């Protein structure tokens, strides 16, 4: 199983003739290869897996993923009781 995480594209540039971008993952910024999504624009969200942008998604979809991940994080915190 693999996990793709949404991030917001903040910069787009070429490095050694490869389309790259700086992507913000909630305050953590990473350099990502954007060759699979050449039509992406600054401000859009991309799903990233192991450093590669795989698809573009809109902000509403990205927010749904963020809410799901936050729910998973809260469920893993100590002191959170399981629903019976």
matplotlib code that plots the C-alpha trace (Angstrom):
import matplotlib.pyplot as plt

x = [0.0, 1.2, 0.2, -0.1, -0.2, -1.6, 0.5, 0.2, 2.5, 4.3, 7.0, 7.6, 11.0, 13.2, 16.2, 18.4, 15.5, 13.1, 9.9, 10.2, 8.3, 8.4, 5.4, 4.0, 2.7, 1.2, 4.3, 6.9, 8.2, 9.7, 11.1, 8.9, 9.2, 6.2, 6.9, 3.7, 1.6, 3.1, -0.1, 0.0, 0.1, 1.2, -1.5, -2.9, -2.7, -1.0, -0.9, 2.7, 4.2, 7.9, 8.8, 6.7, 3.5, 1.1, -2.2, -3.8, -6.7, -8.8, -8.7, -12.0, -10.6, -7.3, -9.2, -11.1, -7.8, -6.5, -9.6, -9.3, -5.6, -6.4, -9.1, -6.6, -4.0, -6.5, -7.6, -4.0, -3.5, -3.1, -6.3, -8.6, -11.2, -12.5, -16.2, -18.1]
y = [0.0, 3.5, 6.9, 10.0, 13.2, 16.5, 19.6, 23.1, 24.2, 27.4, 27.6, 26.0, 25.8, 23.6, 21.8, 19.9, 20.2, 18.5, 20.3, 20.7, 22.6, 23.6, 22.1, 23.1, 20.2, 22.2, 24.2, 21.7, 22.5, 19.9, 19.9, 17.7, 16.5, 17.8, 16.1, 14.0, 17.1, 19.6, 21.7, 22.4, 26.1, 27.8, 27.7, 24.3, 21.1, 18.0, 14.4, 13.6, 10.1, 9.6, 13.0, 12.9, 14.9, 12.4, 14.3, 17.7, 18.0, 21.0, 22.7, 21.0, 17.6, 18.5, 19.7, 16.4, 14.5, 16.9, 16.4, 12.6, 12.6, 14.9, 12.4, 9.6, 11.5, 12.3, 8.6, 7.7, 10.1, 8.7, 9.0, 8.8, 6.1, 3.9, 4.0, 0.9]
z = [0.0, -0.7, 0.6, -1.5, 0.5, -0.8, -0.8, -2.1, -4.9, -3.9, -6.6, -10.0, -11.7, -13.9, -12.5, -15.1, -17.5, -15.1, -14.0, -10.2, -7.6, -4.0, -2.2, 1.2, 3.4, 6.2, 7.0, 5.9, 2.4, 0.1, -3.5, -5.7, -9.3, -11.2, -14.6, -14.2, -13.8, -16.2, -16.3, -12.5, -11.5, -8.3, -5.7, -6.8, -4.8, -5.9, -4.5, -3.8, -3.4, -2.7, -4.1, -7.3, -7.9, -9.4, -9.8, -9.3, -6.9, -6.0, -2.6, -1.4, -2.1, -0.4, 2.7, 2.8, 3.0, 5.6, 7.8, 7.4, 8.4, 11.4, 12.5, 12.2, 14.2, 17.0, 17.1, 17.8, 20.6, 24.1, 26.2, 23.3, 24.0, 21.2, 20.4, 21.5]

ax = plt.figure().add_subplot(projection="3d")
ax.plot(x, y, z, "-o")
ax.set_aspect("equal")
plt.show()
